Amino acid sequence: MSWGFHLNKLTVEIDTFDTLIGLRKPLYISDKASINVAVDLIGEWAKACIYLGKWAKSQYKKDTRRITFLVLPSREIATAFISLGALISSIGSYKDGLSWTKFSTLDSGVEIYWKRVESGDLFIGKVVGVELIASEPAIKLEITKSRKTKDVGSIILIPEAQFNKFQFSTEKPASAQREVVMNASIAFMEHLLGDVSPAWAKSDGQDLLLVTKMNQFKSSIDCLLVGAGDQCGRPIEFESLLGFEKLGDGRHSKMKISHSKGDLDSSAELVILDGPSAFSIKEHIPLKNDLLIIFDSLEFSENELEFVNELELVAETIDFSYGPSHAIVEKFPVGFEISSYSFLR
């Protein structure tokens, strides 16, 4: 079996996976009730998985689609580390929330949630359309739910000059309990990575969709604790750190999870297909999503190899098997087989 690793060239010297990922503190993981810093430091294989997730998420381009294959000795737990890497990439590239440009192009009928910044009042409504106020466009909203019953059914106009007086989202705000978990997760990320925007976890939109056997995935990380640097005395559950919710349930999260027969329509730029059952529905993933496909070595068969061979015929690939990129390839543990392809969407 012939594999190639195709990465964009890097302009910096490669030291360690810690540098590539952007880790400011050592990362630990344990299945015990507490973390022992003497034995629970994550291995290079886990760091390699985190890096691959970060790299795959960072490769997104509007006009080209990237499909990456990853074959590992075992998928168990590895997919969770890869997912963590994708979220780390999203944190690093985050730009504040729902912009006026995006807000002003929402279709009529789209449900929207908003908060008045000054008073904290919460509203639910729907987009009615666009009207001009003194030749300036304003978004017309109908309030469908409010703390004040008299507001329900009211129509309001939001011109661009008033936009920053509100916080808008197309996703249901997190519950108070969920917000506690989100705050703990972003605090952990800030300690691990350094400068992190607290607004990322609560921002609009999805960053990652994982298609997998959901119960099996949850079981693989059940009871796992992660710690960072000198705060290992206050570890966080791995599941809470990822903060995933089921796609289509209406709950806010940056990472969504689904199964091969579930909802697959996500706004996330990257979709991870975890294992053969997820791979079998690859044709149902829209072209707008990049794909990262994960197998273990015993699962990869002639069917998958045939698909790879088809990609090699149509994909635009550049071999960076020299220079800094070659230095990255050499750092991967034995048993990692990687191939990546890009082509016009």
Sine and cosine of phi, psi and omega as CSV:
sin_phi,cos_phi,sin_psi,cos_psi,sin_omega,cos_omega
0.00,0.00,0.77,-0.63,-0.03,-1.00
-0.96,-0.28,0.80,-0.61,-0.01,-1.00
-0.81,-0.59,0.53,-0.85,0.11,-0.99
-0.81,-0.59,0.49,-0.87,0.07,-1.00
-0.91,-0.41,0.88,-0.48,-0.10,-1.00
-0.90,-0.44,0.95,-0.32,-0.02,-1.00
-0.85,-0.53,0.49,-0.87,0.17,-0.99
-0.91,0.42,0.58,-0.81,0.00,-1.00
-0.90,0.44,0.61,-0.79,0.09,-1.00
-0.97,-0.26,0.53,-0.85,-0.06,-1.00
-0.97,-0.25,0.17,0.98,-0.01,-1.00
-0.84,-0.54,0.36,-0.93,0.07,-1.00
-0.94,0.33,0.61,-0.79,-0.03,-1.00
-0.99,-0.10,0.85,-0.53,0.01,-1.00
-0.98,-0.20,-0.93,0.37,-0.05,-1.00
-0.61,-0.79,0.19,-0.98,0.11,-0.99
-0.89,0.46,-0.52,0.86,0.06,-1.00
-0.84,0.55,-0.67,0.74,0.01,-1.00
-0.92,0.38,-0.70,0.72,-0.01,-1.00
-0.89,0.45,-0.63,0.78,-0.01,-1.00
-0.98,0.22,-0.56,0.83,-0.06,-1.00
0.99,-0.13,0.40,0.92,0.00,-1.00
-0.95,0.32,0.79,-0.61,0.07,-1.00
-1.00,-0.09,-0.31,0.95,-0.04,-1.00
-0.74,-0.67,0.42,-0.91,0.12,-0.99
-0.89,0.45,0.57,-0.82,-0.02,-1.00
-0.93,-0.37,0.75,-0.67,-0.05,-1.00
-0.85,-0.53,0.44,-0.90,0.07,-1.00
-0.57,-0.82,0.61,-0.80,-0.06,-1.00
-0.50,-0.87,0.54,-0.84,0.12,-0.99
-0.98,-0.20,0.23,0.97,0.04,-1.00
-0.99,-0.10,-0.03,-1.00,-0.01,-1.00
-0.97,0.25,-0.26,0.97,0.02,-1.00
-0.52,-0.85,0.13,-0.99,-0.04,-1.00
-0.97,-0.26,0.73,-0.68,0.07,-1.00
-0.96,-0.27,0.95,-0.31,-0.11,-0.99
-0.91,0.42,-0.29,0.96,-0.01,-1.00
-0.97,0.25,-0.42,0.91,-0.11,-0.99
-0.76,-0.65,-0.19,0.98,-0.17,-0.99
-0.98,-0.22,0.20,0.98,0.08,-1.00
-0.89,0.45,0.73,-0.68,-0.05,-1.00
-0.91,0.41,0.52,-0.85,-0.04,-1.00
-0.99,0.16,0.16,-0.99,0.01,-1.00
-0.90,0.44,-0.51,0.86,0.01,-1.00
-0.90,0.44,-0.62,0.78,0.01,-1.00
-0.93,0.36,-0.66,0.75,0.04,-1.00
-0.90,0.44,-0.61,0.79,0.04,-1.00
-0.89,0.46,-0.63,0.77,0.03,-1.00
-0.91,0.41,-0.69,0.73,0.03,-1.00
-0.87,0.49,-0.70,0.71,0.00,-1.00
-0.88,0.48,-0.69,0.73,-0.01,-1.00
-0.88,0.47,-0.64,0.77,0.06,-1.00
-0.90,0.44,-0.67,0.74,0.03,-1.00
-0.90,0.43,-0.71,0.71,-0.01,-1.00
-0.89,0.45,-0.73,0.68,-0.04,-1.00
-0.87,0.50,-0.65,0.76,0.01,-1.00
-0.93,0.37,-0.56,0.83,-0.08,-1.00
-0.98,0.21,-0.19,0.98,-0.07,-1.00
-0.99,0.12,-0.08,1.00,-0.11,-0.99
-0.88,0.48,0.74,-0.68,0.12,-0.99
-0.69,-0.73,0.60,-0.80,-0.09,-1.00
-0.89,0.46,-0.58,0.82,-0.13,-0.99
-0.99,-0.12,-0.18,0.98,0.02,-1.00
-0.78,-0.62,0.54,-0.84,0.03,-1.00
-0.95,-0.31,0.67,-0.74,0.04,-1.00
-0.91,-0.40,0.75,-0.66,0.10,-0.99
-0.87,-0.49,0.85,-0.52,-0.04,-1.00
-0.87,-0.49,0.73,-0.69,0.08,-1.00
-0.97,-0.26,0.66,-0.75,0.06,-1.00
-0.71,-0.71,0.87,-0.49,0.05,-1.00
-0.93,-0.38,0.82,-0.58,-0.09,-1.00
-0.85,-0.53,0.34,-0.94,0.12,-0.99
-0.85,0.52,-0.55,0.84,0.05,-1.00
-0.43,-0.90,0.64,-0.77,0.03,-1.00
-1.00,0.08,-0.31,0.95,-0.12,-0.99
-0.84,0.54,0.79,-0.61,-0.02,-1.00
0.95,0.31,-0.55,0.84,-0.05,-1.00
-0.83,0.55,-0.65,0.76,-0.02,-1.00
-0.88,0.48,-0.57,0.82,0.02,-1.00
-0.91,0.41,-0.65,0.76,0.04,-1.00
-0.92,0.40,-0.63,0.77,0.04,-1.00
-0.88,0.47,-0.67,0.74,0.04,-1.00
-0.89,0.47,-0.66,0.75,0.04,-1.00
-0.86,0.50,-0.67,0.75,0.03,-1.00
-0.88,0.47,-0.64,0.76,0.03,-1.00
-0.89,0.45,-0.64,0.77,0.02,-1.00
-0.93,0.38,-0.60,0.80,0.06,-1.00
-0.88,0.48,-0.64,0.77,0.07,-1.00
-0.88,0.47,-0.67,0.74,0.00,-1.00
-0.90,0.44,-0.65,0.76,0.04,-1.00
-0.86,0.50,-0.70,0.71,-0.05,-1.00
-0.92,0.39,-0.48,0.88,-0.05,-1.00
-0.98,-0.22,0.12,0.99,-0.10,-0.99
-0.91,0.41,0.70,-0.71,0.15,-0.99
-0.82,-0.57,0.65,-0.76,-0.16,-0.99
-0.76,0.65,0.78,-0.63,0.16,-0.99
0.26,0.96,-0.42,-0.91,-0.08,-1.00
-0.96,0.28,0.93,-0.36,-0.05,-1.00
-0.98,0.21,0.27,-0.96,0.06,-1.00
-0.88,0.48,-0.63,0.78,-0.02,-1.00
-0.86,0.51,-0.72,0.69,0.01,-1.00
-0.94,0.34,-0.68,0.74,-0.02,-1.00
-0.86,0.50,-0.67,0.74,-0.09,-1.00
-0.97,0.24,-0.13,0.99,0.01,-1.00
-0.94,-0.34,0.15,0.99,0.04,-1.00
-0.92,0.40,0.62,-0.78,-0.01,-1.00
-0.94,0.33,0.46,-0.89,0.10,-1.00
-0.87,0.49,0.65,-0.76,0.01,-1.00
1.00,-0.08,-0.23,0.97,0.02,-1.00
-0.91,0.42,0.76,-0.65,0.04,-1.00
-0.97,0.24,0.64,-0.77,-0.06,-1.00
-0.64,-0.77,0.53,-0.85,0.00,-1.00
-0.88,-0.47,0.66,-0.75,0.03,-1.00
-0.50,-0.87,0.35,-0.94,0.00,-1.00
-0.75,-0.66,0.70,-0.72,0.12,-0.99
-0.98,0.20,0.87,-0.49,-0.13,-0.99
-0.86,0.51,-0.69,0.72,-0.11,-0.99
-0.93,0.38,-0.70,0.71,-0.09,-1.00
-0.99,-0.17,-0.35,0.94,-0.05,-1.00
0.99,0.14,0.06,1.00,0.00,-1.00
-0.89,0.45,0.68,-0.73,-0.03,-1.00
-0.96,-0.27,0.59,-0.81,0.00,-1.00
-0.65,-0.76,0.47,-0.89,0.19,-0.98
-0.82,-0.57,0.65,-0.76,0.00,-1.00
-0.33,-0.94,-0.27,-0.96,0.03,-1.00
-0.61,-0.79,0.46,-0.89,0.02,-1.00
-0.96,0.27,0.78,-0.63,0.04,-1.00
-0.99,-0.13,-0.62,0.78,-0.01,-1.00
0.33,-0.95,-0.37,-0.93,-0.01,-1.00
-0.82,-0.57,0.70,-0.72,0.09,-1.00
-0.80,-0.60,0.36,-0.93,0.04,-1.00
-0.99,-0.15,0.75,-0.66,0.11,-0.99
-0.87,-0.49,0.94,-0.35,-0.06,-1.00
0.78,0.62,0.73,0.68,0.03,-1.00
0.94,0.35,0.10,0.99,0.05,-1.00
-0.96,-0.27,0.71,-0.71,-0.02,-1.00
-0.93,0.36,0.61,-0.79,0.08,-1.00
-0.70,-0.72,0.64,-0.77,0.00,-1.00
-0.99,0.10,0.77,-0.64,-0.03,-1.00
-0.99,-0.12,0.85,-0.52,-0.03,-1.00
-0.86,-0.51,0.59,-0.81,0.14,-0.99
-0.95,-0.31,0.81,-0.59,0.01,-1.00
-0.98,0.19,0.83,-0.56,0.02,-1.00
-0.95,-0.32,-0.28,0.96,0.04,-1.00
-0.46,-0.89,0.72,-0.69,-0.01,-1.00
-0.41,-0.91,0.39,-0.92,0.08,-1.00
-0.87,0.49,-0.53,0.85,0.04,-1.00
-0.99,-0.11,0.91,-0.41,-0.06,-1.00
-0.84,0.55,-0.57,0.82,-0.05,-1.00
-0.91,0.41,-0.31,0.95,0.01,-1.00
-0.97,0.23,-0.42,0.91,-0.10,-1.00
-0.90,0.44,0.77,-0.64,-0.04,-1.00
1.00,-0.06,-0.18,0.98,0.00,-1.00
-0.95,0.32,0.47,-0.88,0.07,-1.00
-0.94,-0.34,0.76,-0.65,0.05,-1.00
-0.82,-0.57,0.44,-0.90,0.03,-1.00
-0.90,-0.44,0.77,-0.64,0.00,-1.00
-0.90,-0.45,0.98,-0.18,0.10,-1.00
-0.98,0.20,0.26,-0.97,-0.05,-1.00
-0.86,0.52,-0.56,0.83,-0.03,-1.00
-0.91,0.42,-0.39,0.92,-0.02,-1.00
-0.98,-0.18,-0.06,1.00,-0.16,-0.99
-0.84,0.54,-0.68,0.73,-0.08,-1.00
-0.96,0.28,-0.06,1.00,0.07,-1.00
-0.99,0.13,-0.06,1.00,-0.02,-1.00
-0.74,-0.67,0.37,-0.93,0.17,-0.99
-0.90,-0.43,0.89,-0.46,-0.09,-1.00
-0.95,-0.32,0.49,-0.87,0.07,-1.00
-0.44,-0.90,0.51,-0.86,0.11,-0.99
-0.99,-0.10,0.09,1.00,0.03,-1.00
-0.89,-0.46,0.52,-0.85,0.01,-1.00
-0.89,0.46,0.77,-0.64,0.00,-1.00
-0.86,0.51,0.49,-0.87,0.01,-1.00
-0.91,0.41,0.54,-0.84,0.09,-1.00
-0.93,0.36,0.23,-0.97,0.00,-1.00
-0.87,0.50,-0.65,0.76,0.01,-1.00
-0.92,0.40,-0.67,0.74,0.01,-1.00
-0.91,0.41,-0.58,0.82,-0.02,-1.00
-0.92,0.40,-0.56,0.83,0.07,-1.00
-0.88,0.48,-0.70,0.72,0.02,-1.00
-0.91,0.42,-0.68,0.73,0.01,-1.00
-0.88,0.47,-0.66,0.75,0.00,-1.00
-0.90,0.43,-0.62,0.78,0.03,-1.00
-0.92,0.40,-0.63,0.78,0.00,-1.00
-0.91,0.42,-0.71,0.70,-0.04,-1.00
-0.94,0.33,-0.53,0.85,0.07,-1.00
-0.91,0.41,-0.63,0.77,0.05,-1.00
-0.89,0.45,-0.73,0.68,0.00,-1.00
-0.87,0.49,-0.62,0.79,0.00,-1.00
-0.91,0.41,-0.63,0.78,0.03,-1.00
-0.93,0.36,-0.60,0.80,-0.06,-1.00
-0.97,0.25,-0.63,0.78,-0.18,-0.98
-0.95,-0.31,-0.37,0.93,-0.08,-1.00
0.97,-0.24,-0.77,-0.64,-0.10,-1.00
-0.93,0.36,0.93,-0.37,-0.03,-1.00
-0.74,-0.68,0.70,-0.72,0.05,-1.00
-0.98,0.21,0.86,-0.51,0.03,-1.00
-0.87,0.49,-0.37,0.93,-0.04,-1.00
-0.96,0.28,-0.28,0.96,-0.08,-1.00
-0.84,0.54,-0.76,0.65,-0.10,-1.00
-0.88,0.47,-0.45,0.90,-0.05,-1.00
-0.98,-0.22,0.05,1.00,-0.07,-1.00
-0.96,0.26,0.32,-0.95,-0.05,-1.00
-0.95,0.32,0.54,-0.84,0.12,-0.99
0.99,-0.11,0.28,-0.96,0.00,-1.00
-0.96,-0.28,0.59,-0.81,0.00,-1.00
-0.96,-0.27,-0.41,0.91,-0.10,-0.99
-0.46,-0.89,0.68,-0.73,0.17,-0.98
-0.87,-0.48,0.80,-0.60,0.08,-1.00
-0.95,-0.32,0.87,-0.50,0.08,-1.00
-0.97,-0.22,0.88,-0.48,-0.15,-0.99
-0.36,-0.93,0.05,-1.00,0.20,-0.98
-0.98,0.18,0.97,-0.23,-0.26,-0.97
-0.87,0.49,-0.73,0.68,-0.02,-1.00
-0.90,0.43,-0.62,0.78,0.01,-1.00
-0.91,0.40,-0.65,0.76,0.02,-1.00
-0.90,0.43,-0.73,0.68,0.00,-1.00
-0.88,0.47,-0.63,0.78,0.01,-1.00
-0.90,0.43,-0.55,0.84,-0.06,-1.00
-0.92,0.39,-0.41,0.91,-0.02,-1.00
-0.91,-0.42,0.08,1.00,0.00,-1.00
-0.87,0.49,0.75,-0.66,0.05,-1.00
0.96,0.26,0.07,1.00,0.05,-1.00
-0.99,0.14,0.72,-0.70,0.05,-1.00
-0.92,-0.39,0.60,-0.80,0.09,-1.00
-0.85,-0.52,0.57,-0.82,0.01,-1.00
-0.69,-0.72,0.37,-0.93,-0.02,-1.00
-0.74,-0.67,0.80,-0.59,0.12,-0.99
0.80,0.60,-0.77,-0.64,-0.07,-1.00
-1.00,0.09,0.14,0.99,0.01,-1.00
-0.95,-0.32,0.41,0.91,0.00,-1.00
-0.91,0.41,-0.28,0.96,0.09,-1.00
-0.95,0.32,-0.24,0.97,0.05,-1.00
-0.81,-0.58,0.92,0.39,-0.04,-1.00
-0.95,0.30,0.18,-0.98,0.03,-1.00
-0.80,-0.61,0.54,-0.84,0.05,-1.00
-0.91,0.42,0.66,-0.75,-0.02,-1.00
-0.85,0.52,-0.66,0.75,0.00,-1.00
-0.89,0.47,-0.64,0.77,0.03,-1.00
-0.92,0.38,-0.57,0.82,0.01,-1.00
-0.91,0.42,-0.67,0.74,0.04,-1.00
-0.94,0.33,-0.58,0.81,0.12,-0.99
0.89,0.46,0.57,0.82,-0.08,-1.00
-0.99,0.16,0.46,-0.89,0.12,-0.99
-0.73,-0.68,0.36,-0.93,-0.01,-1.00
-0.93,0.36,0.73,-0.68,0.02,-1.00
-0.89,0.45,0.75,-0.66,0.03,-1.00
1.00,-0.09,-0.07,1.00,-0.03,-1.00
-1.00,0.06,-0.06,1.00,0.06,-1.00
0.99,0.14,-0.08,1.00,-0.01,-1.00
-1.00,0.10,0.59,-0.80,-0.03,-1.00
-0.96,0.28,0.75,-0.66,0.18,-0.98
-0.21,-0.98,0.48,-0.88,0.02,-1.00
-0.99,0.15,-0.42,0.91,0.06,-1.00
-0.92,-0.40,0.80,-0.60,0.07,-1.00
-0.94,-0.34,0.44,-0.90,-0.02,-1.00
-0.75,-0.67,0.61,-0.79,0.02,-1.00
-0.49,-0.87,0.04,-1.00,0.04,-1.00
-0.84,-0.55,0.09,-1.00,-0.17,-0.99
-0.90,0.43,-0.36,0.93,0.02,-1.00
-0.95,-0.30,0.16,0.99,-0.04,-1.00
-0.99,-0.14,-0.22,-0.98,0.03,-1.00
-0.90,0.43,0.71,-0.70,-0.04,-1.00
-0.82,-0.57,-0.02,1.00,-0.06,-1.00
-1.00,0.02,0.98,-0.21,-0.07,-1.00
-0.80,-0.60,0.50,-0.86,0.08,-1.00
-0.99,0.12,-0.04,1.00,-0.02,-1.00
-0.90,0.43,0.62,-0.78,0.02,-1.00
-0.95,0.31,-0.49,0.87,-0.05,-1.00
-0.87,-0.49,0.73,-0.68,0.10,-0.99
-0.88,-0.48,0.80,-0.59,0.07,-1.00
-0.99,-0.14,0.83,-0.56,0.10,-1.00
-0.98,-0.21,0.94,-0.35,-0.15,-0.99
-0.98,-0.18,0.99,-0.12,0.08,-1.00
1.00,-0.07,0.09,-1.00,-0.10,-0.99
-0.87,0.50,-0.66,0.75,-0.04,-1.00
-0.91,0.41,-0.61,0.79,0.06,-1.00
-0.94,0.35,-0.64,0.77,0.01,-1.00
-0.88,0.48,-0.52,0.86,-0.07,-1.00
-0.91,0.41,-0.30,0.95,-0.01,-1.00
-0.94,-0.33,0.37,0.93,-0.05,-1.00
-0.84,0.54,-0.56,0.83,-0.02,-1.00
-0.93,0.38,-0.31,0.95,-0.03,-1.00
-1.00,0.00,-0.06,1.00,0.06,-1.00
-1.00,0.07,0.84,-0.55,-0.04,-1.00
-0.84,0.54,0.48,-0.88,0.00,-1.00
-0.88,0.48,-0.36,0.93,-0.02,-1.00
-0.92,0.40,-0.32,0.95,-0.04,-1.00
-0.99,-0.13,0.72,-0.69,0.24,-0.97
-0.96,0.29,0.40,-0.92,-0.02,-1.00
-0.84,-0.54,0.67,-0.74,0.21,-0.98
-0.84,-0.55,0.91,-0.41,-0.13,-0.99
-0.95,-0.31,0.81,-0.59,-0.11,-0.99
-0.87,-0.49,0.78,-0.63,0.10,-0.99
-0.77,-0.63,0.35,-0.94,0.29,-0.96
-0.99,-0.14,0.25,-0.97,-0.20,-0.98
-0.89,0.46,-0.44,0.90,0.00,-1.00
-0.99,0.15,-0.25,0.97,-0.05,-1.00
-1.00,-0.03,-0.44,0.90,-0.11,-0.99
-0.95,0.31,0.88,-0.48,-0.13,-0.99
-0.83,-0.56,-0.13,-0.99,0.00,-1.00
-0.88,0.47,-0.56,0.83,0.00,-1.00
-0.87,0.49,-0.71,0.71,0.00,-1.00
-0.93,0.36,-0.63,0.77,0.01,-1.00
-0.90,0.44,-0.61,0.80,0.03,-1.00
-0.89,0.45,-0.64,0.76,0.03,-1.00
-0.91,0.42,-0.65,0.76,0.04,-1.00
-0.88,0.47,-0.69,0.72,0.00,-1.00
-0.89,0.46,-0.60,0.80,0.05,-1.00
-0.91,0.42,-0.65,0.76,0.04,-1.00
-0.89,0.46,-0.63,0.78,-0.04,-1.00
-0.90,0.44,-0.41,0.91,0.00,-1.00
-0.98,0.20,-0.48,0.88,-0.11,-0.99
-0.92,-0.39,-0.27,0.96,-0.13,-0.99
-1.00,0.09,0.48,-0.88,0.12,-0.99
-1.00,-0.06,0.91,-0.40,-0.05,-1.00
-0.79,-0.61,0.55,-0.84,0.06,-1.00
-0.81,-0.58,0.81,-0.59,-0.05,-1.00
-1.00,0.06,0.93,-0.37,0.07,-1.00
-0.97,-0.26,0.82,0.57,-0.04,-1.00
-1.00,0.03,0.43,0.90,0.02,-1.00
-0.59,-0.81,0.21,-0.98,0.05,-1.00
0.93,0.37,-0.44,-0.90,-0.05,-1.00
-0.84,0.54,-0.61,0.79,-0.02,-1.00
-0.91,0.41,-0.58,0.81,0.06,-1.00
-0.90,0.44,-0.57,0.82,0.03,-1.00
-0.89,0.45,-0.57,0.82,0.05,-1.00
-0.92,0.40,-0.74,0.67,-0.04,-1.00
-0.83,0.55,-0.66,0.75,-0.06,-1.00
-0.92,0.38,-0.31,0.95,-0.03,-1.00
-0.99,0.13,-0.24,0.97,-0.04,-1.00
-0.95,0.32,0.64,-0.77,0.00,-1.00
-0.89,0.45,0.35,-0.94,0.07,-1.00
-0.87,0.49,0.69,-0.72,0.02,-1.00
0.97,-0.23,-0.19,0.98,0.08,-1.00
-0.99,0.11,0.87,-0.50,0.07,-1.00
-0.87,-0.50,0.85,-0.53,-0.17,-0.99
-0.74,-0.67,0.68,-0.73,0.09,-1.00
-0.58,-0.82,0.68,-0.73,-0.08,-1.00
-0.67,-0.75,0.65,-0.76,-0.10,-1.00
-0.68,-0.73,0.54,-0.84,0.06,-1.00
-0.70,-0.71,0.53,-0.85,0.01,-1.00
-0.39,-0.92,0.27,-0.96,-0.02,-1.00
-0.90,0.44,0.63,-0.78,-0.02,-1.00
-0.94,0.33,0.00,0.00,0.00,0.00
